[in-house]
Amino acid sequence: ATIQSRADSYTTITVSLGQASDVTVLILDQKGTVVRTLSKPARPEGTFAVRYWGFDGAGHRVPAGSYQVLVVASNANGSGTAESPLQIGAP
């Protein structure tokens, strides 16, 4: 997963798949608690982007700080994960 952040609006998470998969993107806080889950079922092989607007699952903006992005891809052949750091707001 590749992360590009725009402090004023959203973060783009780029995911590259070697084969078609169901994809789940988890945003975790520093304690490892999931603050947002973004599901992208039945994605084809290749690269696609997921936009994260900086809100938790209840629709509240998350505080500025360090987060972790965990991407989980799964299909009939198994599953795989990728992690990347994410900075929201001023460092």
DAKAHU-V732828 format. One record per backbone hydrogen bond with DSSP energy under -1.0 kcal/mol. CO is the residue of the C=O (numbers start at 1). NH is the residue of the N-H. If there is no record, write none. Layout:
CO_NH / CO_NH
//
This chain:
2_14 / 4_12 / 6_9 / 10_6 / 11_52 / 12_4 / 13_50 / 14_2 / 15_48 / 17_46 / 21_43 / 22_74 / 23_40 / 24_72 / 25_38 / 26_70 / 27_35 / 27_36 / 28_68 / 29_32 / 33_29 / 35_57 / 36_27 / 38_25 / 40_23 / 43_21 / 46_17 / 48_15 / 50_13 / 52_11 / 54_62 / 56_59 / 60_56 / 65_88 / 67_86 / 68_28 / 69_84 / 70_26 / 71_82 / 72_24 / 73_80 / 74_22 / 75_78 / 78_75 / 80_73 / 82_71 / 84_69 / 86_67 / 88_65
//
